[in-house]
Amino acid sequence: MADRFAPGDRVRTRATDPDGHTRLPRYARGAVGTVVERAGAHPLADERARGGTPDPHAVHHVRFAAADLFGAGDHAVVVELWEDYLEEAP
């Protein structure tokens, strides 16, 4: 399956608060960032925590402005995120 996102694409993370385990940090939920690069394909940790044996899913490095995540800071933060956590940003 082809990746949904490429370097330079603007994305928004899901803003949900799921039951159980997730690798989507709370501070990054609902934030808009830019895909930096693909970081491989790995089984979705959320599904593995529930006892599943998922196929690998695309993982991306996504850059966010620190001020967008934490309310202050003039630097960038790069977070490694499964593609499942991302949607196109407006």
Legacy VTK file of the C-alpha trace (Angstrom):
# vtk DataFile Version 3.0
C-alpha trace
ASCII
DATASET POLYDATA
POINTS 90 float
0.000 0.000 0.000
1.307 3.457 -0.882
1.909 6.019 1.860
-0.846 8.612 2.231
1.661 11.357 3.047
4.962 12.559 1.630
7.665 14.879 2.964
6.384 18.455 2.996
2.716 17.499 3.463
0.871 19.377 6.206
-0.957 17.014 8.528
-3.109 17.186 11.638
-2.963 14.534 14.336
-6.129 12.898 15.585
-7.650 14.655 18.567
-9.205 11.584 20.122
-8.592 10.207 23.606
-8.798 6.468 23.000
-9.315 3.829 25.644
-6.179 1.843 26.315
-2.685 2.273 24.963
-1.705 4.751 22.236
1.659 6.028 21.004
0.107 9.375 20.015
1.344 11.787 22.708
-1.377 13.800 24.406
0.560 17.045 23.806
0.474 16.428 20.039
-3.221 15.556 19.690
-5.049 17.862 17.294
-1.827 19.677 16.334
-0.812 20.623 12.783
2.688 19.773 11.584
4.729 18.934 8.502
5.889 15.482 7.429
9.697 15.422 7.408
10.360 11.881 6.209
9.131 8.315 6.255
10.473 6.367 9.214
9.732 2.839 8.045
6.747 0.581 8.569
5.991 -1.068 11.888
3.053 -2.877 13.505
0.724 -0.352 15.154
1.593 -0.429 18.853
-2.004 0.328 19.848
-3.199 -2.917 18.223
-0.307 -4.942 19.633
-1.140 -3.714 23.166
-4.628 -5.195 22.704
-3.155 -8.581 21.797
-3.459 -8.189 18.021
-0.895 -9.110 15.398
-1.213 -6.183 12.979
0.550 -5.797 9.668
3.164 -3.048 9.446
1.827 0.505 9.000
3.754 3.503 7.661
5.478 5.664 10.279
6.532 9.284 9.671
8.647 11.919 11.397
6.425 14.993 11.766
7.754 18.445 12.714
5.686 20.781 14.909
6.394 24.293 16.143
7.047 24.004 19.885
4.754 26.974 20.508
1.879 25.060 18.863
2.405 22.111 21.202
3.385 23.811 24.448
2.327 27.457 24.102
5.914 28.729 24.027
9.261 28.072 22.394
10.908 29.166 19.194
12.165 25.719 18.179
10.690 22.703 16.418
9.763 19.318 17.853
9.858 16.192 15.681
7.587 13.321 16.705
7.570 9.822 15.222
3.947 8.975 14.400
2.087 6.151 12.732
0.204 7.234 9.628
-2.994 6.000 11.335
-2.754 9.015 13.671
-2.633 11.558 10.819
-5.091 13.292 8.512
-4.666 15.977 5.875
-4.452 19.475 7.361
-6.580 22.231 5.837
LINES 1 91
90 0 1 2 3 4 5 6 7 8 9 10 11 12 13 14 15 16 17 18 19 20 21 22 23 24 25 26 27 28 29 30 31 32 33 34 35 36 37 38 39 40 41 42 43 44 45 46 47 48 49 50 51 52 53 54 55 56 57 58 59 60 61 62 63 64 65 66 67 68 69 70 71 72 73 74 75 76 77 78 79 80 81 82 83 84 85 86 87 88 89
